[in-house]
Amino acid sequence: MDIIDKKIATHLQNNAQITHREIGIEIDLPTSTVNDRVRHLIKNRTITQIIKVNPIKAKLVILAYISVLIDWSKSKENFGLAVKNIPEVIECHSVTGDWSYLLKVRARDNAHLEDIISNQIKAFPGVTRSETIFVMDTVKETTELPLDIAD
Protein backbone atom coordinates (compact mmCIF):
# COMPACT_ATOMS: atom_id res chain seq x y z
CA MET A 1 0.00 0.00 0.00
CA ASP A 2 1.35 3.39 -0.90
CA ILE A 3 0.37 6.60 0.87
CA ILE A 4 -2.59 7.23 -1.47
CA ASP A 5 -3.96 3.72 -0.89
CA LYS A 6 -3.62 4.28 2.87
CA LYS A 7 -5.50 7.58 2.65
CA ILE A 8 -8.29 5.92 0.67
CA ALA A 9 -8.46 2.97 3.08
CA THR A 10 -8.51 5.31 6.08
CA HIS A 11 -11.49 7.20 4.64
CA LEU A 12 -13.32 3.94 3.92
CA GLN A 13 -12.62 2.65 7.44
CA ASN A 14 -13.97 5.84 8.97
CA ASN A 15 -17.09 5.86 6.80
CA ALA A 16 -17.90 2.82 4.66
CA GLN A 17 -20.63 4.77 2.89
CA ILE A 18 -18.40 7.60 1.71
CA THR A 19 -18.48 7.96 -2.06
CA HIS A 20 -15.40 7.69 -4.21
CA ARG A 21 -16.10 11.24 -5.34
CA GLU A 22 -16.01 12.48 -1.73
CA ILE A 23 -12.74 10.64 -1.12
CA GLY A 24 -11.31 12.21 -4.28
CA ILE A 25 -12.24 15.68 -3.06
CA GLU A 26 -10.69 15.00 0.37
CA ILE A 27 -7.36 13.74 -1.01
CA ASP A 28 -7.30 15.78 -4.23
CA LEU A 29 -7.67 12.96 -6.77
CA PRO A 30 -10.09 12.42 -9.66
CA THR A 31 -13.00 10.09 -8.89
CA SER A 32 -11.85 7.73 -11.63
CA THR A 33 -8.46 7.31 -9.93
CA VAL A 34 -10.14 6.57 -6.58
CA ASN A 35 -12.43 4.05 -8.34
CA ASP A 36 -9.45 2.30 -9.93
CA ARG A 37 -7.50 2.19 -6.68
CA VAL A 38 -10.45 0.89 -4.65
CA ARG A 39 -11.10 -1.78 -7.28
CA HIS A 40 -7.42 -2.82 -7.11
CA LEU A 41 -7.42 -2.85 -3.28
CA ILE A 42 -10.47 -5.13 -3.33
CA LYS A 43 -9.06 -7.37 -6.07
CA ASN A 44 -5.78 -7.98 -4.24
CA ARG A 45 -7.64 -8.44 -0.92
CA THR A 46 -6.01 -5.48 0.79
CA ILE A 47 -9.50 -4.34 1.77
CA THR A 48 -12.76 -6.21 2.11
CA GLN A 49 -16.26 -4.92 2.38
CA ILE A 50 -18.41 -6.31 5.18
CA ILE A 51 -21.61 -5.44 6.95
CA LYS A 52 -21.40 -5.45 10.74
CA VAL A 53 -24.61 -6.51 12.47
CA ASN A 54 -25.32 -5.15 15.94
CA PRO A 55 -25.16 -8.29 18.14
CA ILE A 56 -27.73 -6.90 20.59
CA LYS A 57 -30.25 -6.39 17.78
CA ALA A 58 -29.47 -9.96 16.64
CA LYS A 59 -30.25 -11.13 20.20
CA LEU A 60 -26.72 -12.41 20.75
CA VAL A 61 -26.27 -10.53 24.01
CA ILE A 62 -23.66 -12.76 25.67
CA LEU A 63 -20.05 -12.10 24.70
CA ALA A 64 -17.40 -14.42 26.07
CA TYR A 65 -13.79 -15.32 25.47
CA ILE A 66 -12.97 -18.99 25.85
CA SER A 67 -9.44 -20.28 26.30
CA VAL A 68 -9.08 -23.89 25.14
CA LEU A 69 -6.30 -26.36 25.91
CA ILE A 70 -5.77 -29.28 23.53
CA ASP A 71 -3.79 -32.43 24.27
CA TRP A 72 -2.51 -33.07 20.75
CA SER A 73 -1.53 -36.65 21.61
CA LYS A 74 -5.27 -37.38 21.96
CA SER A 75 -6.38 -35.60 18.80
CA LYS A 76 -5.56 -36.05 15.16
CA GLU A 77 -8.24 -33.62 14.02
CA ASN A 78 -7.83 -29.92 13.25
CA PHE A 79 -9.51 -27.80 15.93
CA GLY A 80 -9.36 -24.70 13.71
CA LEU A 81 -11.39 -26.45 11.02
CA ALA A 82 -13.87 -27.77 13.59
CA VAL A 83 -14.67 -24.34 15.05
CA LYS A 84 -15.31 -22.94 11.58
CA ASN A 85 -18.53 -24.98 11.73
CA ILE A 86 -19.68 -23.28 14.95
CA PRO A 87 -21.33 -20.02 13.81
CA GLU A 88 -21.34 -18.53 17.32
CA VAL A 89 -17.51 -18.62 17.35
CA ILE A 90 -16.75 -15.33 15.66
CA GLU A 91 -12.98 -15.44 16.17
CA CYS A 92 -10.53 -18.28 16.76
CA HIS A 93 -6.85 -17.66 17.42
CA SER A 94 -4.03 -20.14 17.95
CA VAL A 95 -2.10 -18.59 20.85
CA THR A 96 1.10 -18.90 22.84
CA GLY A 97 1.26 -19.47 26.57
CA ASP A 98 -0.77 -21.89 28.66
CA TRP A 99 -3.60 -22.29 26.15
CA SER A 100 -3.87 -23.68 22.63
CA TYR A 101 -6.66 -21.41 21.33
CA LEU A 102 -8.58 -18.28 22.26
CA LEU A 103 -12.16 -18.02 21.00
CA LYS A 104 -14.49 -15.04 20.85
CA VAL A 105 -18.05 -16.30 21.13
CA ARG A 106 -21.51 -14.70 20.92
CA ALA A 107 -24.55 -16.43 22.39
CA ARG A 108 -28.22 -15.69 23.08
CA ASP A 109 -28.00 -16.45 26.81
CA ASN A 110 -26.02 -18.44 29.36
CA ALA A 111 -27.78 -21.70 28.49
CA HIS A 112 -26.92 -21.23 24.82
CA LEU A 113 -23.28 -20.52 25.73
CA GLU A 114 -23.16 -23.60 27.97
CA ASP A 115 -24.49 -25.71 25.09
CA ILE A 116 -21.78 -24.38 22.76
CA ILE A 117 -19.05 -25.07 25.31
CA SER A 118 -20.25 -28.51 26.43
CA ASN A 119 -21.60 -29.97 23.22
CA GLN A 120 -19.36 -28.44 20.59
CA ILE A 121 -16.08 -27.08 21.97
CA LYS A 122 -15.44 -29.66 24.71
CA ALA A 123 -16.74 -32.42 22.44
CA PHE A 124 -13.70 -31.94 20.20
CA PRO A 125 -11.20 -34.81 20.67
CA GLY A 126 -8.28 -33.77 22.84
CA VAL A 127 -9.86 -30.76 24.56
CA THR A 128 -8.65 -31.18 28.13
CA ARG A 129 -9.60 -27.84 29.64
CA SER A 130 -11.31 -24.56 28.94
CA GLU A 131 -11.79 -21.28 30.74
CA THR A 132 -14.57 -18.84 29.97
CA ILE A 133 -14.38 -15.11 30.59
CA PHE A 134 -17.67 -13.20 30.36
CA VAL A 135 -17.54 -9.65 29.02
CA MET A 136 -19.44 -7.30 31.31
CA ASP A 137 -19.05 -4.15 29.20
CA THR A 138 -17.26 -3.32 25.96
CA VAL A 139 -15.20 -0.16 26.23
CA LYS A 140 -13.74 -0.31 22.71
CA GLU A 141 -14.38 -2.59 19.76
CA THR A 142 -13.30 -1.67 16.27
CA THR A 143 -12.30 -3.21 12.98
CA GLU A 144 -10.32 -0.12 12.00
CA LEU A 145 -6.56 -0.56 11.63
CA PRO A 146 -4.22 2.33 12.49
CA LEU A 147 -2.88 3.05 9.01
CA ASP A 148 0.07 5.38 9.35
CA ILE A 149 -0.27 7.66 6.33
CA ALA A 150 2.95 9.51 7.15
CA ASP A 151 5.08 6.80 5.48
N, C-alpha and C positions, 0 to 999 in steps of 0.2 A: 504494500500500500504506500503510495506516495502521499505527500501533504494534501493534495487536492482530494484524493480518495478519502483520507481521514476526515477532512472537513465535511465532505458529503455524508459519510457514515455517521459523524457526530450529529449532524442536523437530523438525519433519519432516526437515530436513537432517541433524540430529544422529542421528536414529533413524527411518528410514523405516517401521519396523514399530510405532512408538508408536501407541496407539489414540487416537481423538478424545476418549475419556473421560479418558485419562491427561493429554492436553494440557489439557483443561478444568480438571482438578484443579490442574495446575501454574500456569495463568494465571488461575485463578478465574473460569471461564466455564462455563455449562451445555454439556453434550455437544451438544445440538441446535444451539447457536450455532456451536460449532467445526465441526460437520458442514456447516452452511450456508456458513460462510466458506471452508472447504476446497473445497467444491463450486464456489463462485464463483471462487476462485483458479485452479482447474483450468479452468473454463469460459472465463475471460478470458486463459488461457495465461500467468498469472503464475508458476505452478508446473507442472511436468510430473512424471510418475511414470515412472521407468525402472528397469530391472534392470541392474546393472553385473556383467559376467562377468569373472572373474579371467583375464587374458590368458595367464598361465602354465598354468593348468588347460586353457585352450583351445588350448594348444600354439602360441601366437603369442609366442614368447620374445624376438624381436628388436624393439626399439623404436628408431626412427630419426626424425630431423627432416630434411626435405629442402627446401632452398631452391631455387626454380625461377625462371629468368629467361626471359621471353617477349619475342620481337621481334614486336610487334603488327603491323608492316608485312607480316609473313609469315603472319599468321594472322587469319582472319575468324571463327574458331570461339570458343566460350566455354569457357575452361579450367575454370572453376568447375563448369559443367555436366558436362564430361567426367570430372572426378575423382569426381563423385557416383556414377559407375558402377564405381569401383574400391573394392571393399569393404574392402580393407586400409588405405585412406586414411581415418583416423578423424577427422581435422580438416584443414580447408583454409582458410587465411587469406590474403586479399589484403593485402600489407604495403607499407610505405614503405621507402625506402632503396635499396640496390643490387639487390634482388630483387623479383620480381613477386608470388610466392606463397611461403608457408611451409606445409609439409604435415607432419602427424604420422602416421606409418605403423607398422603392426604386421605382422610377417611371421614365418613358421615358422622360417626359417634364412636365412643369407646368400644362398644361391642363389635362394630365393624373393624376397628383397628385390631382388636384381639383376634378376630377371625383371620385377618391378613397375616398376623404374626404367627399364630398357632397352626393354621392350616395351609399356609403357602410358604412363608419364609422358613419357619422351623421344620417344615416337612421336607425341605431340600436335604439330600443325603450329605452328611458331614457337618451340618450346622450343630455346633456344640454349645453355643452360648449366644445370647443377644442381650442388648441393653437398650431400652427405649427412653428417650428424652422428649417430654411433651413441651411444645412451645406455648407459653402463656400469652405473649404479645410480640408482634413483629415490629421492631424499631426501624429496620431498613431492609428492603428487598428490591433488587433491581436486576435487570438483564443488561443494563448499559455498561460497556467497558470504558475505562478511562483512556481514550485515545489521545496521546500526546501529539498535538498538531504542530508543536514547535520544532519537530525534527527536520 
